[in-house]
Amino acid sequence: MTKAYSYLRFSTPEQMRGDSFRRQTAMANEYAARRGLELDDELTFHDLGVSAYRGKNAEAGRLADFLEAVKAGLVPRGSYLLVEGLDRISRLKPRRALKVLENIVDEGITLVTLNDGREYDTDSLDEDPLNLLLAVLTFIRANEESATKAARLRASWDAKRAASETKPLTALAPAWLRLKEDRTGFDIISDRADVVRRIFDMTLNGVGQHSIEKILNAEGVPVFGRGSQWHRSYILKILDNPAVVGTFTPHAVEYEDGKKVRRPLEPVKGYFPSVVSEDVFQRVLAVRKSVEPLRGRHAKAEISNILGGLAKCPNCGATMTRVSKNKAKGWVYLVCTKAKSKAGCQYKAVRYDAVEQAVLERGTDLFLDLPSSGASDLDNQLQSIEEHISDLSERGKNLLDELAMNPSPSIRDRVRTLDQEIEVARTERTAIKEMMAQSSGPLIAQRVERAKEALTATSVDRTTINRTLRELFSEVVVDYKTGFLELQWHHSNEPASLFYEWVDGD
């Protein structure tokens, strides 16, 4: 008897608990009995929970295994593959979906759609144009339905995100929070929140992630979740997570070349209860934007370079590092790391003591005339991008309504293009808001006061000075050609300058 094989494909595994599995199995048994086919019960090809819309079932699922079994001789040529409908094989774009069907019949397999009893093989597709046209039309309808469903799902989540200020989107929350019993918000897990605050405090005090990891593990501080110990990577995730200040960043799942990609959407402030102040979070963010001054085996050492992570070469922009040329005489210099490693820059040693003396003696002069943060310009930029996003969203809603009434590839492509434009605009808005947070007048004033205190303290605490400078500046160009230190503020494009005593030829 001619062999027949049943192919069951589900969009989600949950459908196994419904009627789909039973229905498709019964249809396959009935067709095989009616046509006198031997339905193979041993070699089955069930794609449970693999989506045909993205083509995964054809590329990596059991459908690909079926075709491989045909090529290997496990499935005899001339066999039948029984499916409920063509949309169970593929919901890709029609041209690509047709290739999936062609790959099956080219291997000598007859594909049967059980919902209409139609058979597809090389002869029927080559000799019957109506059969080929019907297959293409079916693929068009299947793809349009999936695309429309995806667009409506995105619109539904947009509506949920719009209401997220009063109702949580999901039960998911950071490890230091839990969903309230009435699902109206989140409660703080106090002992875990204390650990989060401590991680931020240690970071501000110059303790690196490796050291924080060792401290927490040595003290036996319980980890968040199922892990057995603290890891630097998880500590870094906490420091980078805006949820500590109450901000939730939803993500949209999209597909590029069949691969799933999670794209961040517009952050929602005030979604979570905050466990760290905005000031502390922004200070840590400012510090971490600069290169960490000490790493590896030096992580526990006291900082000896007050410009660690800040000093830059005036020629190539690479980091300048502190080196000792004669330990007996105490000669210490700043040298371009690129030149030091002979990677192309001009080697020039700058006396470190002169640079440090200038910062310690005249560093407070930098704060006599603080540059404007450009807040008004940022406000105008934010208002402009908000209006742009609103306009794009309105156009998107209109296109979705039009797509529901008139499914067509051109409208769907316009919706996809509009989604991409909205994503770009939201990313730009997020960047503007981050700049505004960094440019907050009160925050800058607090950072300046901390820097003044560190610079005017009775004893020189280089670690504290370095940390406070990195809160305010992104880099310090040590221009040995002019004898000036050129400092770049975080909150402004205007530079600051500081002269240091130097001798040409050092």
N, C-alpha and C positions, 0 to 999 in steps of 0.2 A: 504494500500500500504506500501511496505517496505520503511523505511526512508533512506535518503542519506544526508550526510553532506559534505560541501565543505571546504577543508583546503587550505588556501593560505599562503605561507611563502615567505618573501622577505629578501634578504641579507641587503638591505638598504631601508629606507622609501621613498627615492627619486624615487624608481621604481614605486610607485603608480602613478606618473605623466607620466609614459610611457605606454607601451602596455601590460605589464605583467599582471596587474590586470584584464583588459578587456579580455585578451586571456584566462586566467585560469577560469574566471567566465563563459565565453561562452562555454568552453569545458565541464565544470561541468553541465551546463544546457542541453547541447546537449546529454550527456551520460545518464543523468537521464531520459530525455524524451524517448530516444531510448530503455532503459531497463525497462521503466515503474516504475521508482522509484519516490518517493515523496521527492523532494529536499527541505529540511527545510530552510526557509528564516528567521525564528525567532531566532533559536539557531545557531549562527555561531561561528566559531573558526578561527580567522584570526591573525596570528603572523606577524604583520606588523613591519618590521625592526629588526627582531630577527634572528640571524645567526644560521644556522643549523650546520656549520662547528665546532663550539665550543660546540654544543649540548645544547645550552641554551633553544631552543624551546622545547626540550624534558624534560628538567629538571625543568624549571620555566615558560615557555611560555604557550600559549593557547593549545598546543598539550597535555601538562600535564593536563590542565583543561578539555580537551576532555576526556581523560582517566578517570579522576575523575568523570566526568558527567556520563560515562558509569557505573562505579562502584556504583554511587548513584541512578541509574535507570532513570536519565533524558534522557539518550540516550539508546533506547532499544537494547538489544543484538540482533545480526543478522542484524544490520544496516550497511550501507556502508559509508566509508570515502573516498572521492574523492580527489586525489592529481594529480598534473601535472606529476610528476615523483618521483621515490624513493629518488633522491637527494634533493627533497623538504622536505623530512622527516628528513634526517640526512646525514651529511658529516663527521661524526666521523670516527675513525678507523673502518674498516669493522666488527670486532668482536663486538664492542660496538653498531655500527649502526644496526647490525642484532638483537641485544637485543631490540632496540627500535621497530623494526618491530614485533618481537615476542610478546612484551608487548601489542601491538595493537590487533593482531589476537587472542591472548589468552583470551581477553575479549569478544570474540565472534563477533568481527568486521571484515568485509571484506574490505580490502584496495584495491582500484583500482587506477592504474597508467594510467591517461588519455592519455598520449602521445603514449602508445602502446596498451591500452585496456586490459592489463593483470590484473588478479585478484589474490590477495594473502589472503589466510585464513589458518586455521590450517590444513585442509585436503590437500590443494595444496602444502603446505610446507613440510608436513610429507610424502605424497604419491608420489610427483613428484620431484625427485632429481634435474631435470633440472630447475624447477622453483626456488628451493632453491639456486642452483648454479648461476642462472641468477641474483638473488637478491644480492648475495655476490659480484659478478663481478661488478654489478652496483655501489655498495657501495665502492668498491676499486677504480673504476674510478672517482667517485665523490670526494673521499678523496684526491686522487692524484692531481686532478685538483685544489682543494682548497689549498693544500699544495704548489703546484708549483706557484700558483698565489700569495700566501703570500711571498714566497721566492723572486719572481720577484719584488714584491712591496718593500721588504726590500732593494734589490739591487738598485731599482730606487731611494729610499730615500738616500742611500749611495752616489749615484752620485750627488744628489741635495746638500747633505752636503759638498761634495768635491768642489762644485762650490759656496758655501755660502760666500766666501770671496768677491765675486764680485756681487752677487745677493742674496737678502733676500730669505730665504726658504718660509716664510709665512708673512702675514701682522701682525701677533702677535708680540707684543713688550712690554717691561716693561711700567708701567703707566706713567713714565716720558719721554717717547719717542712716536713718531708717525711716521707711514710710509710716506715717501715722495710721492708726487702726481705721479711722474714718476716711483715709485716703485724701485728705484735704491739704496735706503738706508733709514735711519731714521733721523728725526729732533728731537732736544732736546726741550722739553716743559720747558722753562726757570724757571717759578715760581715753578714747581714741582721739578725740578732738584735742586733748592735752598733748598727746604725742605729736600731732600735726603742728601745733603751736611751738612745741619744743624744737622740732626740725627747722622751722623758720627762724627761731631765735638763734640756734646754733649756727645756721648759715650766715646770719647777719654778724655773728661774732667771729667769722672767719673759719669756721670748721667746715671742711670739705665733705662731700657725700660719702667717700670711703670711711672717713673717720666717724661720721654719724652712724653709718652702718655698723661699725665695730662697737661703738658705744652702746647702741641699742641692743645688739646681740649679747654683749658682755653683761649687761644689766638684766637680761632675760625679759625685755619688754615684749609682750605678746604681739605677734605680727597680725596684720589685717588679712583675713582670709585663710586659705588652706596651706600656705607656705610654712616651712619649718624655721626660717630665719629671715632677717632683713637683708635686702640687696640694694646696692647703689642705684640700680635702674629704677626700683620702685620709689626710692626716696626722691629721685629726679622727677618722676611722674607727679609726685605730690607737690613739689616745688613749682612745677609747670602748670598745675591744674587750677584754672580760674574758679573752680567750684569752691575753693577754700574761702573765697570772698562772695560766694553766693551766685556766681555766674554759671549758667548751663549752656553748653554748646551742642545743639542737636546736629545730627549728621544725616545726609541723604545717601542712600545706596544707589549707585549708578554702575553701568557696565561699559567698559571700553575694551573692544576686541575680545568680547566674551569673558573678560575678567571683572570681578566685582571690585568696585572702588568706593570707599566711604569718603564723602566730601563734607567738610564742616560748613554749617549754615550760620545764619546770624545768631550771635550769642544772646541769651536772655538773662538780663541782670535781675537779681533778687529772686531767682527761681528757688535757690537753696538758702537755708539759713547760713550766714557766714561764720567761720570759726577763726578767721585771721582778718585783721584790719586791712583796709585798702592801702594804708600807708606802708605797713610791713610788706605786703605783697608787692607793691610797686618798688620798694627799696631793694628787695631781693631780686626782682626782675632787672632793675638797673644794674645791680652788681654783677649779675650773671650774664648780662649782655657783653661784658668785657671778658677777655680770656682769663681764666683762673690763674693767679700768679704762682701757685705752688701745686704740683701734682706728684703722683707716684710716691717714691720713697721720701720725698721732701715735704709731704703733705702735713706732717706734724710739726715741722720746723717753724720758728718765728719768721715772719716776713722781713727780709733785710732790704728790699727794694720798695720804696714808697710809691714808685711808678710801675710796680709789677702788674702786667696785664694791660698797661696803658701806653707805655713808651713805644713810639713808632719811628722807623727810619725815615728821614726826609727824602731819601732817594727812591726807595721802592715801596715804602709803606709797610714793610714787614716788622714784626715785633723786635724790639731791642731788649737784650737780656743783660743781666749783671754778671760780669766776669772779674776774677782776680788775676792780676798779671804777676804780682810779686807779693806773696803773703807775708813775707818778713817785713816789708816796708808798708804793707797795707794799701797797695795801689789797686783801686777798684775802678772799673770802667763799664760803660754801657756800649754794647756792640750789636750791630744788626745780625740777627740770626741767619739770614740768608747769606750775608757776606762771611759769617763765621763758618758756615758749612760749605763755603766756596760754590755757592749756587748762582753767582753772577753779579751780586751787588758789590759796590766799592767798600772795602774794609776801612772803617774809621772808628777809633776808640775815643769815647767821650768820658771825661772825668766825672765819675758818679758823685763824688763829694761836692762838686760845684753845683750840680743839678739839685741834689738834696738840700744843700744850704739855701738855694734860692727858694725852694718850695717852703722850707721851714720858716725862713725869715720874712718872705714877702708873699707867701701864698694867700694870706687873708686879703691882700689887695685885689685879688680876683673877684671878690664879692662886693667891692665898693659900688660898682655900677653893673647890676645884673641886667643882661639883655632881655628884651621882651620875648615872651613865649610864643608869640604869634597866635594867641588863642582866638582872636577875632577872625583871622584867616581860616583857622581850623573850623570855627563855627560856621562860616560861610560854605566851606567845603562839605561839611557834614549835612547842612541843609540842602545843598545842591544834590548830593548823592542820595539823600532820603527821597527827594522829589523824583529823582531818576528811577529809584527802585519802585516807588509807588506807581509810576507810569508803566514800568515794565510789568508789574504784577497785574495791573488792570488789563493790560493788553493780553496777558497770559490767560486770565479768566475768560475774556471774550473768545480767545482762540479755543479754549476747552469746550465752551458752549457750542461753538461752531463745529468742533470735531465730533461732538456727541450727535449733532444733527446731520453732519455730512462727513463720515469717516473717509479720509483721503490721505495718501502719502505726503502730499505737499503741505497740508495743514499740520500733520504730525511733525514734519521736518521743521516747520516754523515754530512749533511749540518747543521742540528740542533746542533750537537755536536760541529762543528766548530764555529758556531755562539756563543755558550757559551764560548768557548776558547777565541774568540776575545773580548768578553765582559770582561772577567777576565783580559786580557792583557791591555785593555783600562783603566780599573779601576786602575791597577798598574801604568800605565803611568801617569794618573792624580795625583796619590799620589806622584810620583817622581817629577812632575812639581811643586806641592805645596811645597815640601821640598826645591826645588831649589829657589822658590820665597822667602821662609823664610830665605834662606841662602845667599841671595844677599848681597855682601860686602857693597855697599853704604847704603843699608837699615840698616844693623847691625851697621854701623858706626854712622848713624843718631840716632839710638836708644841709643847707648852708650853715645853719647853727651848729649841727653836729660836726661839720668839717672845721669850723672856726675853733670849737672846743678842742678838737684833736690837735690842731696845728699850734694852739697856744698853751697846751698843757705843759706842766713843769717838766715832766719826763717825756721823752720821745717814744711814742707807741706807734711804730711803723705799720703794724697790722691794722690798727684802727684808722690811721691816716689813709692808708691805701684803700680801705673799704669805703670810707666817706668820699674820697675822690672818685672812686668808680661809680658811686651813686650819682654823682653830678656830671662826670665827663665820660665820653666814649673812647677818647684817645688823647695822647699827648705826643705831638711830633717834636722830637729833640733835634732842632735845626742847628747843627754845629756850624753851618755856613754863616749864620747871622748872630748866633748866640742867644736865640730866643726859644722858649718852650711854647709851642702853639697848642692850646687846649681846645677841644671841641665839646661844647655843652650837649647834654642829652636833649634838653628841651628847646634848643634854639640852633639855627644855622649860623649864628654869629660866633666867631672864634674868640678866645681870650689869649692874651700873650703875657709871658713872664720872662724877664731877662735873667740870664745866669752868667756868672763870671767864668769866662773860658779863655783858653789860650790856644790859638791856631797851631795845629801840629801835635796836639796831645795824642 
